[in-house]
Amino acid sequence: MYIAPRLVRLISEKSEEPTEPKALADYREASAWVLLGEPGAGKSEAFKQEAEQCDGLHLPIAEFIEYPALQEWREKVLFLDGLDETRAGSGEQNALFKIGAKLRELGLPRFRIACRAADWYGSLDQNDVARSSPDGHCLTLQLEPLGRSDILEILRQNHDIPNPEAFIERAKAMDLAGLLENPQTLQLLAKAVQGENWPDSRLKTFELACENLAHEASRRHRQIKRFGAAELLDSAGHLFAALLLADKSGISLDSERADTRFPELAEYAPPDLTSAKASVQSALFRPAGKTDHFQPCHRSIAEFLAARWLSQQIDHQGLPPGRVLKLLQGFDGRTVAGLRGLYAWLALHCLNLRQHLIDIDPITVIDYGDVKPMPASDKRRLLT
């Protein structure tokens, strides 16, 4: 499998002049840095690769905060992943306070933090993070998009595309070039395309990719084949909605191994326990380190399917939209940081809530979802 070496750009609050991109490895000796990127840009993969190269330790921030500190954490460079996700449940600034407290408890080891770019509050966040740095300094790095050579290698080696150059040209002709520079949407596009079955929007790309993931039954769990793709996607959507709104990391299939971050499957109250277990054992989920712990294959997939399931419940099953809105919005009425992807896709899928969601937070709808399939009246509302 080809892993593209990633380039980053140093962001300076003191200068508006763009810096030249450098390899992420060039910042290996820094005491602390924050890595920013768009959804699916490859922050987690870059973290894992860099942690492996420097004998560091990759940890989801939610688990770093909630689990007891281990001795090995004191002796490693800590790669703390998912600040934006943690803020869904910990509050905007409270998450950074908890991270700082745990770092001080560990004696201020070197660390790195990953966050979606739209959920990073510039100098305000940087100052808070720098207080927990060993030397009082923290760099802010922006993950660069994939270059053409890396796109070609990923298509050729990871997705068995025989003519990647033609693939790129076809994507450009379909107005999908923007999906190529993002590792996750590139992967989704490659999975979605079968023969001439090219999607014409980001929405269609996600739909086709999710259907393919639901069909990819693990050889270790052949009972998955008893369920159709639609049933698996519906079960996964319910589970994704529950874990996102409850700010959980994933699901445990073993009650004895369940914990606060990975509750057992039954706690999610799935309508059909058997199909829910099958969806967890499909490619829509992936192992999360510990035995019988599973998490979404990617947060963007979880947000998409969760929004689709919630919209069905609101539009057709009588789920009161106000109950969902109370979970999506903070005390100030704005979208909770870690739930922006869910919010944006819900604006597309849910007809009963679309105009209300547009009025509250149009930028999130544009940045995290797909406005292309919306009718002209909704696009005008967004612009207004």
Secondary structure, DSSP 8 states (H G I E B T S, - for coil): ------EEEEE-TT--S----EEGGGGTT-SEEEEEE-TTSSHHHHHHHHHHHTT-EEEEHHHHHHS---HHHHTS-EEEE-HHHHHHHH-TTHHHHHHHHHHHHTT---EEEEEEGGG--HHHHHHHHHTTSTTS--EEEEE----HHHHHHIIIIIS--S-HHHHHHHHHHTT-GGGTTSHHHHHHHHHH--TT---SSHHHHHHHHHHHHHH---TT-GGGGGS-HHHHHHHHHHHHHHHHHTT---EESSGGG--SSS-BGGGG--SSHHHHHHHHTSTTEEE-SSTTEEEES-HHHHHHHHHHHHHHHHHHS---HHHHHHHHB-TTSSB-GGGHHHHHHHHHH-TTTHHHHHHH-HHHHHHHS--TTS-HHHHHHHH-
